[in-house]
Amino acid sequence: MDPLGDLLDGVRARTAAFCRSVLDPPWSLRICDEAPLGLATPLHGHAWIVPDQGDPTLIETGDVAIVQGPAPYTVADAVATRPTVFVHPGNRLITDGGVDITAATRLGPNTSTLGLGSGASTVIASGSYQVSSFVSGRLLATLPPVVRVPRDQVQSPIMDLLYAEMNRDEPGQQVVLDRLLDLALIAALRGWFARPAADPPGWYRAHGDPCVGHALRIIHEEPSRQWTVAGLAAATGVSRAAFARRFTTLVGQPPMAYLTHWRLDLAAASLRESEATLASIARQVGYANAFALTVAFKRVRGTTPQQFRAGLAG
């Protein structure tokens, strides 16, 4: 798998968190669902994404916004419109007066559609994502609080499929919507990283390089292999010196440093998400034993694997 694929592998749409909101101005929704990542796209009309920290972002019909959580933020028809509805986990809607209006706003049999107006002005499709893997934090760290991707930069039929599926009411629809949201996120991130003004992380830029891109793929595919700079250079068909220089230039860190950080990210994910022993995790990510992993983990992360697993650090 390529680096972007690995980093996205732990990002999944949250079941039952898809929503289509039908709205008339003035409207303002305060998003308090605590999701690590959210996606919103206007099917009709426009919306302002207003984070508590940072500048407001306007998204228009067909644009896609990716918003980092879990801190609350506001989605509104205008920057100055004050929130009147607060969106809690599970798309539970509470007014500013404390009244739960979730059931009253459901439109018809499609319970993922919320009516807060006639829809003559604005229809917003949105979804939230779980970030189940510690590894995926590397991806989030490269993104600003709000990412706006214009419709013409998404370059994928996924959004059209998403729009079409929302107008159906068939068995298994939630699973389809969740998977389409996963694909929509990938398509939007591809478009954002590929835009002319983009400043993507080094590993993303390097993916298209025939030499360094191949090295990144085999590192991600076989992190436990005892790689050396010479071995990676040989696998890519260039000299050791040329490979090390090109890798460092494109990725922003030397090959062995990248390998170490990738292994430790994988180890951190396993520590938090599994009950595997430290010795087993060490072997999975390329360390000879638990002691070797502990030394590397403490040196790079400033804490021991045991403390990290216990939630005492990190």
Secondary structure as GFF3:
##gff-version 3
##sequence-region A 1 314
A	DSSP	alpha_helix	3	8	.	.	.	ID=ss1
A	DSSP	beta_strand	11	13	.	.	.	ID=ss2
A	DSSP	beta_strand	19	23	.	.	.	ID=ss3
A	DSSP	beta_strand	28	31	.	.	.	ID=ss4
A	DSSP	beta_strand	37	44	.	.	.	ID=ss5
A	DSSP	beta_strand	46	51	.	.	.	ID=ss6
A	DSSP	beta_strand	57	60	.	.	.	ID=ss7
A	DSSP	beta_strand	64	68	.	.	.	ID=ss8
A	DSSP	beta_strand	73	76	.	.	.	ID=ss9
A	DSSP	beta_strand	85	88	.	.	.	ID=ss10
A	DSSP	beta_strand	92	95	.	.	.	ID=ss11
A	DSSP	alpha_helix	102	105	.	.	.	ID=ss12
A	DSSP	beta_strand	113	116	.	.	.	ID=ss13
A	DSSP	beta_strand	122	131	.	.	.	ID=ss14
A	DSSP	three_ten_helix	134	136	.	.	.	ID=ss15
A	DSSP	alpha_helix	137	140	.	.	.	ID=ss16
A	DSSP	beta_strand	146	149	.	.	.	ID=ss17
A	DSSP	alpha_helix	151	154	.	.	.	ID=ss18
A	DSSP	alpha_helix	158	166	.	.	.	ID=ss19
A	DSSP	alpha_helix	173	194	.	.	.	ID=ss20
A	DSSP	alpha_helix	202	206	.	.	.	ID=ss21
A	DSSP	alpha_helix	212	221	.	.	.	ID=ss22
A	DSSP	alpha_helix	229	236	.	.	.	ID=ss23
A	DSSP	alpha_helix	240	251	.	.	.	ID=ss24
A	DSSP	alpha_helix	255	273	.	.	.	ID=ss25
A	DSSP	alpha_helix	278	284	.	.	.	ID=ss26
A	DSSP	alpha_helix	290	301	.	.	.	ID=ss27
A	DSSP	alpha_helix	305	309	.	.	.	ID=ss28
###
